[in-house]
Amino acid sequence: MKKSKLSLGITLALCLSSTQAFSQELVSDGQFSAPSLQEAQTSSESTHWQVSSIDDAGIFNPTSSQYLSHDTINNIGFVNAGAKLSQSLHTALDMQSTYTISAKVGWRNDSDAYNLKLVLGLMANS
């Protein structure tokens, strides 16, 4: 991720789960643990995640100077302005069930906070 860009990296830890009698994680690799990255390394390639632009979205392993809680974070997902990080679910959703989508959003220590519009969406194909 380049500091000169107006956009910021976003920490995403996504979990989509059903609130029926059992909980099932529907998002694959919601913790962005694959692939294995070295510190400060980024990747736009993932088995589970699709990126709209290889320079503006992907998976990143931050350094301790970029995140204070670096020791508790492995990889994170990042998106810059106008980019998308998405995933197609391989499980049909039950229209009678309730689902929860959650995300953690954070700012890098080495970037300034800008106005951010974050959109989490669920798109259905018919």
Protein Blocks (a to p, Z undefined) as FASTA:
>chain_A
ZZkbmbdcdddddddddfbfbdcdfbghklopaccddehiacfbdfkbccfbfklgccdd
ddfklpmklmmpccdcdddehiacddddfbdcdfkbccdddddddddfkbccdddddddd
ddddZZ
